[in-house]
Amino acid sequence: MNNIRKIRAQQGMSGSDLAKKMGVSRAFISRAELDCIIGKKNIKKFSEILNVNPIYLLGADNFKILPKNEEEKQILIDIIKKL
């Protein structure tokens, strides 16, 4: 289970608000929150809009914060490439 709905709710954002910021339909947000395949491009976009680490977004609770340096950023990129 990913953390999209949880993060969105914590930030006081509705599904419609997130859809508008993403430039997608509300139905897309619903599918993404239900763990339908959302793709690397959208994972990046979700993480940027919600200001969270993409790995945390995908459900890894111990990766909540964004990378602090280039080494951490590269580790995350490598993990995402393997998805």
Secondary structure, 3 states (H helix, E strand, C coil): CCCHHHHHHHCCCCHHHHHHHHCCCHHHHHHHHCCCCCCHHHHHHHHHHHCCCHHHHCCCHHHCCCCCCHHHHHHHHHHHHCC
